[in-house]
């Protein structure tokens, strides 16, 4: 009965926030089953209409359909990514093929596709406005791309492939979470952690206590290869243990080994691409992105790889010079890079980034940095709603209002790491904005900051400050997108455009009045000294050879796997050998500069939504760097600038071609020179 399942009744909470206190794991699958049935019935009612297709009898009811399914899915997947208990993981495994089968039943529906194709064929005669016209175009393109035009036998094979892939990607994520937790590094002696701050030691002790290891210290792993503590730990063996644990995830021959899983994913994606008429999965994916083709992506990555690798070698030589001056020199290895980089930074810029943590207290960064920048730029305000509960006790809920006092939506922050949360940082939506449905947005930001013991302040690293500003840029995109149709809501844009708004939001980290507002010492309230600020600016391009190389290496691995044809994936592939050959091919095989993600823990592409699309970050950064230049040329943190950026880019959501929206904002296409200068890659 709906009365017994809170997921089957509209939420009575503000903005439709799910009543997580009433939702239990056993509610999810029955809710999904009913939602699948309702959505199928809604689509059937569209396809059995006897009259010829019109926008009103086809697209409007299609956009109105599936509301229950969307609500249940966003509620569940918010939890499954951030609080994946064993029970939730079991539900997700059972749900994955069911969700895939249902999505295919809609996207591959021949009768529905006929109606949309009919509208698309007569698009110029329908008298539609710009958003309506683009909606028809996108539905036609997406259904064609999904395989709606295939014959019945091909559709059957396609559905089987999609269901199996959904199971495999879920398994990949489950294996990675388990192996990441299993490989958390346990230290018996506090001396081994020399170099960590009091807060970091407190977090390690708390992590050990949470695992029943009183009197020990546990360092949990981050999603990416490196670890923030590698820059501080003075004990070389401790650094080596930490990096070795990180790099071994998913490849140890145990129950959580991801090698066979990823190889099957690669094979099936290549087969699916061939079935759909493409040479490779990368060709399939990029055909409906702004890049257009793998060749365009490969050209950009190769263009950047040469100067990045060259700069990394120069940086490595500086590190080696310091090590050679020590009593017992050794060749610089990957686990030494971050530690000696800080020594070079200190020598060249007199700057110790690890010592900056007392100026980056999390609450102050949030309120006086992230929120303050958004208020100054867009006029919006934030009020914490202590009366509203998220999906976990660590979550916090804020109500967001426009400058005129009108309600905008809810922002949920989940800052801390835990064993049930997947690695990395991300934004997702719980409720999508839509004029058609009369809904306002609810967006979530997740980070993985170690939680200190009770009573201790949360002090962020500069990288964590950057991550918070970055993810909040996604949140702003989700909050500001104002569209009629839910298909275009929030961050529903091309994958290689979605990182653009979040990267732009990072520019306010160092903006003078914002930095002065949030970067204040936890004990004295003194602002970050002016000379330190100058050094931070002076060192912005520092170590960019390494940073660019490790990113490009991961982006190239993604392309290498997904550029394989179906025939090329038929034979057994040695994962490590394949990686080595791919990195050598692009000249990014420096052992001291490991790829940001190795294949067996590359969640972005093997369990997330970035398959053949990890290049998106650097692709979007071309637009980002060009936009930052525009802001600086036009006075920076001004309401007029924020309103223009909001109205012409963030506010349109996915209702407009993103490059057209960019031209509307900037007055021209983006140029690459600002990116090259930012990363120290210009000649």
N, C-alpha and C positions, 0 to 999 in steps of 0.2 A: 504494500500500500504506500502511496505517496506520502501519507501522513507519518509513516514510520521511517521514511528515508529523506533526510533534509536536502539531499541533492535533487530530489524530484519536485520540490516546491520552491518558488521564487524566494530568494533571501529577503528578509525584512530589514536587514542591516543597511546602513547608508551606502549608496552607490552600488548596491548589490554585492557587497563583500560577503563571500561565503561564511557561514557560521561554522568555522573550523572546530569550535568546542563541541559541536553536536555531531560532527562527521566522524564515523568510525570506518576502519578499513573495509569492513564487510558491506558497506554501503556502495562502494564504487562500482563493482561489476554489475549488480542489478541496475544501477543508474545508467551505466553505459549501454546495457542491453535495451532498455526502454528508449534511450536517446537514439540508438541506431535505428530502431523500428520507426520512431517518429520521423526521423530525417528521411528515411526511405519512403515513407508514406507521403511526405510533403513533396518530394521530387516526383513521385508517381502522379500526384495530382496535377503537376505541371505538364507532364508528358502525355497525359490522356486528354488534354484539352483538344477539342475538335477544330477549333478555329485556328487560323494561321498564326504563327508566332508574332508577338509584338513585344516591345520592351516591357509593357505593363503586365502582360500575362505570362512572361517567361523570366526576365531578369529580376523584376521586383520580387516575385515570390521565391525565386532561387536565393536571393540575398536575405530574405526573411527566414528561410528554412535553416534547419540545423542549429537553432539557437540553444536548445537544451544540450545537444551534444557538445557545442563549443563551450558552454558554461561548465559542464562536467569535466571535459578534457582539460581545460585550463586550470581548474581547481585541482585535479589529480596530478597533472604533470608539474605543477608548481611544487607539490609535496614530494613527488618521486625524485626530483632532482636535488632538493634541499634537505629532505628528511627521509631518506630511503631506508626505512627499517626492513628487516627480513620479510615481514608481511607485505609491505608495500612493493618490494622487489618481486615477490612472487606474483602479485597482481599484475605488475607491469609486464612480466614475462608472458602471462596468460593473455593479457590484453593486446600485446603487440601485433600478432597476426590478425586478430579480430578487427583492430583499427585499420590495418592495412587493407583488409578485404572490404571493409565498408567504404573506405575512401575510393578504392578502385570501382566499387559498384556505382558510385556517383560520377567519377571522372570518366569512366569508360561507357557510360550509359548512351547507347546509340540514339535513342529517341530524344534525349536531352541535347546531345551533340547536334542532331539535325536541326533542332529549333534554334540553337545558338548560331550554327553555321548559316542558317537562312537569314537571320538578322545581320550577321556579319557581311553576307554577300550583298545586302541592300543598305549598307550603313549610311551612305550618302543621302538616302531618301527618307530617313527616319525622323529627321528634325530633332535630334538629340542635343543636349548640352554637352560641354566638354567632358565632364565626369561620366555621364551616361555613355557617351561614345567610347571612352577609354575602357569602361567596364565591359562592354561587348567585346572589344578587341582583346582584352586580357583573358576573359573566359574562353574565347575561341582559341587563342594561342596556347593557354595552359592545358585545355582539354586535348588539343592536337598534340602538344608536347607529351602529354601523359599517355597517349596511345589510343584516343577515342576513335581514330579513323582506321584502326586495324581490323582484320577479320576476326571471327569468333575464336578460331583456334589460336591465333596469336594473342588475343586478349586473355585466353585461359592460361597460356604460358606466362604472360606478363603478370597476371594476378598471382600465380604461384611464386614467381621470382620476387615480387614485392613482399609477399607474406614471409618468405624465407629470409629476405634481407631485414625485415623489421625484427625478426627473432634474433638474427645474428648481431645487429647493432645493439640491441638491448643486452645481449650476452656480453658483448665487448665492454659495455659500460659497467656491467655488474662485475666482470672479471677485474677490470681496472680498479674499481672502488675497493674490492676485497684485497687485491695485491698491494695497493697503496697503503691500506691500513696495516696489512701484515708486515710491510717493509719499513714502517716507521722506526727510526733508529733509536735504540735504547742505550743510554749512557749510565754507567754505574758510578762514575766519579765526576763531580761538578768541575774539577780541574780540566777535564777534557773539553768543556764548553767555555774555556777562557776566551774572552773577547765579546761574549754576549752581554747585553745590558741586564740590569736587574729585572726589568719587565719581561724580557725574553726568557730569562732563567725561570721566572715565576710561571710563565706560560708552559714551559717544558716540564716543570715539576707538577703543574696541575694536570697536564696531559698524561703524565705517568700515574698520578693518583687516580685519574678517571679510569685507568686500565688496571687498577689494583696493584700498581708497582710503586708503592710508597718508598721513599728514600732514593728513587732513581729519577732520571730525566728522560723524557721522550720528545724527539723532534719529528713532527709529522711532515710528510712530503707535500710539495706543491705540485700542481698539474704539470708545469713545464719542467724541463730537464734540470735547470739550475735551482738554487735555493737562496733566499735572501741572506741566510746565515753564512754562506760561503765567503762573503766579503768580510766577516768579522772573526770567525773562528781562527785562533792562532795555531792550534794543533793541526798539523798537516794530515795526520792519520784520521782525525775526526772529519776533516773536509772530504777526504777520500772516501770514507765510509758513507757519508751523506750522499755524495754524487753517485757512487756506485749503486747504492740502494735505489736512487731515482732512475738510473738508466737501465736497471734490470727488470723494471716492472713489465709484467706480461710476457716475459721471455725466459722464465726459469724452469720450464718443463713441469710445473706443478699444475694443480687443478685450475689455476687462474691464468694459464698461458694463453695469450691472445694470438699467437702466430697462425694457427690453423683457422681461427675465426676470421682474421683479417684477410687471409688469402682467399677464403670462400667469398667474402664480401667483394673483393676485387674481381673475382671470376664472374660472379653473378651480376655485378654492375656492368661489366663489359658485355656479357651476354644480353642483358636488357637493352643496352645502348644499340647493339647490332639489330636486335628485334625492332627497335624504333627507327632504324635507318641511319645510325651514326657510327662512325669509325671507332669511337671510344666513349667512355663515360665522361671524360673531360670535354669532348666535342658536344655531347648531349647537354651537359650542364651549361657550358658557356654560350651555347646557341641562344639561350633565353636570359642572358645577363648583359650588362652594358659592354663587357669585353667583346662578345660576339663569337670568339673562336679561341682555341688553345694557342694558336700561333701568336695572337696578340698578347696573351698572357706570357708565353715563353719569351717573346721578344723583350718585354719589360723586365722580366726576371733576369735574363742574361745580360741585359744592358746594365743593370744595377749590380750584378754579382761581381763583375770584374773589378770595379773600384772598391767595392766593399771588402773583397778578399785581400786586395792590395793594402787597404788601410788596416785590416786586422793583422797582417804580417808586421806592419810598422809598429802597431801597438804591442804585439808580442815581443818584438825586439826590445822595447822599453822595459817590459816586465822582466825579460831575461837579464837585462843589464843590472837590475836591482838584485835579482837572485844571485847572480854571479859575484856580487859584492859581499855576500853573506859567508860566514865561516864554512858552511857545508853546502855549496851550490848544487843544483840539480836542474835538469831540463824542465821548463815550465809545462805543467800538465793542465788538463781542463779544470781539475778541482783547485788549482792554484790561481786561475785567472782573476776571479773576482777579488780575492784577497790582495794580490799584488797590484791590481788595478787601483785599489784604494790608496795604496802606497804611492803610485805614480800620481794619482789625483792630488794627494796631499803635497807631493813634491812640486808639481807644476802649478797647482792652484791654491795650495795651503787650505785644502778642503777635506773634511772628514764627514762624509754623508751619514755614517752610522751614528755620529755624535749629534745629529740633528733631531733625533726622535723626540727629545723633551719639548721641542717646539711644535710637534705635530700630534697633539692630544686629539683623539678621535672625535669627541663631541664638539670640540671647537672647530676642527676641520669641517665637520658637517654643517654646523650652524653658521659659523662666521666665514666659511670659505665656500663650500658647495652651494648652500642655500643663499648666501649673501650675493654671490655672483649672479645667480638666477634672478634674484629680486632686483638687483641693479639693472640687469640687462633686459628683463622681460616684465618687471613689475609684479611678479607673482609672490605670494606669501605662503608660509608653512606653519601649521598648527598641529602639534602632536595630539593624537586622539587616544588617550589612555583608556578610554572606554571601549575601544575596538581591539580585538584580538586577532593576531595572525595565526599561521599554521604551526608556529613553534614559539616557545616562551622567549627566545632571543629576538624575535621580530618586533619591529616598531612600526606604527602606522601614523602617517601624517596626512592631514587634509590640506589640499592645495587650492588657493583662490587666485583669481586674476586681479589685476590692478584695480578694477572697478568693483571688487568685492564679490563678483559672481563665482560660483563654485566651478572648479576645474576638474578635480578628481582626487584620488588617493595615491599616496606614495608609500610603499612598504620597503623597509630596509632590514636586511638580514646579514649582519656584518661578520659573524664569527664562524670559524671552522668547526667541524664536528665529524665524527666517523661516518655519519649517515648522509653527509653532504658531498656531492661530487666536487672535484677540484675545479680551480679556476674562479672566474667571476663572470656574471652574466646579468642581463635584464630579461624579464618576461612579463607578459600581461596576464592578469586574472580576469579583467573585464575590458572589452574593446569599446571605444567610442563609436557611436553611429547615430546620425540624425534619424535614419529610417527606424531604428529600434528604440531610440530615445535613451541611449545609454551613455554614461560618462566613463572615462578610463580609470582602471586600477592597475598600477605598474609596480613591479618588484625589482629591487637590486639585491643581488647576492654577491658577497665577497667571502674570502677565507682567511680572515685575520685571526691569528692565535689569540685565544681568550685568556687574559691574565687571571690570577687567583682573585677571589672576592676582595673588594676594597682597593685593588690596585688599578691605576689608570691604564687605559688602552692607548699606547703610544705607537703611532704609525711610522713606517719607513717612508721615505720619499716616493718609492715605487708604489706603496699602498695608497698614498695620497693621490698619485696619478691614476691608479685604478679606480678609486672612488669618483674622481671627477669624470673619468672616461665612462664608467657605467651610468653615471647620472646623465651624461649626454644622451645615452639611449633612452633613459627614463623621460627626459624632456621631449624627445621625439615621440614617445608613446603618449605622453600627456597632451602635447600640442596638436597632433594630427587631428584635424577637424573635417570629417568627411560624411557624406550621406550613407555610403554603402560599406558594410563591415569588411568587405573584401579588401578595402584600401586602408583599413584602420591601422593606426600606430606605426610600427616598424615593418609593415607588410610591403616592403620595397625590394628591389633586386638585391641579391646577396652581396654583390660587389659594390653596392652603394650604402648598405646599412651601417657600415662602420664610420662613415663620413661625419655625421653629426656628433658622435661620441668623441671622435678624435679632435674635432673643433673645440669641444668643451674643455679639453685639456689646456687650452691656451690661457685660461684664467688662473691657473695655479700660480704663475709668476707675475700676474698683473699687479702692479704696485699696491693699489688700495685693498685688493683682495688678500694678497700675501700678508700685508701689514695687519689685516683684520684677524686672520686665523693662525698665523705662525707666531705664537707667543709662548714663552717658556712656561712649562707646567707649574713651576714653583715661584717664579718671580714676576710673571706676566710681562716680561720684557720682550719686545719684538725681536724677530730674527735680525741680528746685526747687519747693518748696511753693507759692510765689507763681505759678509757671507753671501748676501743676495747678489752682489756683483760677481762673486766667484761662481755662484750657481749659473748665472747668465753666461759668464765666460766659458764655462765648461759644458755648455749644452750639447756641443758636438763631440764631446770627449767620449771615447770608447764606442763611437758609432760604427767603427769597422766591425767590431765584435757583434754589437746589437743587430746591425743590418744583416751580417752574414748568418747568424744563427736563425734569424727569421726567414731569410731567403732560402736557407737550406731546408727548412720545414715546408715552405711553400713549394719548393721544387720536388721534394719527396711526394707530396700530395699529387702534383702534376704527373710525376713519373709513374706512380701506381695507376692513376686513372687515365693515363694516355695509352695504356696497353689495350690492344685489340682483344677480342674474344679468343682468337687463335693463340695470341701470345700468353694468355693466362692459362692455357690448357695444361702446360707442363708444371711440375712441382717447382716452386721458386724458393730459394733460400733467402729468408727475409733479410738477414744481416748482409749477405753478399749483394743483394739487390740494392739495399741502401747505400752501400759503399760505392757501387758502380754509378748510381745516380748522382751522388755528391761529387764524385770525381768528374763526371760529365760536365757539371756546371762550375767546377773549380772551387767547390766549397767543402773540400775533404780534409781540412786542417784538424788533426786530432785534438788540438788544444781549444778548438771552437766547435763543440758539439752542436748538432741541430737542436733547435728549441724543443722539438718533440720527435722522438723516434716512433717508428710505426706502431709498435705494440702498446704505446700509451698516447697515441695521437687521437684523442677523443673528438677533437673538432671535426675530423674527417671520417672516422670509423664508427662514431656513435652520435655525433652531432650533425648540424645542418650545413657543414662547410666542405663536404666532399667535392673535390676538384675546384674548391672555392676559397682555400686558405690564402690565396693571392689577394683576396679582397681587401685585406688591411693595407697593403702597400698601394693597391689600386685606388682605394678611397683616400689614401694619404696625399695623393696628387691633388685631389680636390681640397682636402683639408688645408694643406700648406698654402695653397692659392687663396683660400678663404681667410686664413689668418692674416695674410698680407693685406687683404681688403679691409679687414677690421682695423688694422694698424693705420692704414692710409686714411681711414674715415673716423678716427678718434677713439677707437676701441670700445670701452665699456660704456656705451651710451644707449639710452632707450630707443632712439631712432634706429640704431643699428640692429638692436635686438628685435624690434618689431619687423624690420625688413627680413631678417633671417627667419623669424618665426612665420611670417605671412607667406613668404615665397618659397621656403624650403621645408621647414619642419611641419608647418601647418597643412601642407597638401598631402601628407602621408604618402600612400602609393597611388593617388588618384591622377598622377601626371607622370609622363616619362621623366625619370630623374635627371637626365642630362639636359632636358628642356627646362626643368625647374631650376637647375644650376645656372643655365644661361640667363634665365629671367632674373635671378638674384645677382649674378656677377656682371652681366652685360656682355659676356663672351664665354668661350670654352676655357677650361682650366689649362694652365701651362705647367710644365714639369720643373722648371728652374727653381722655384721656392723649395720643393722637396729635396732636390739635389743639394742645395745650400744647407738646408736643415740637417741633413745626414752627413755632411762633409764629403759629398761625392762629386761636387762640381770640380771641373778642371782648374 
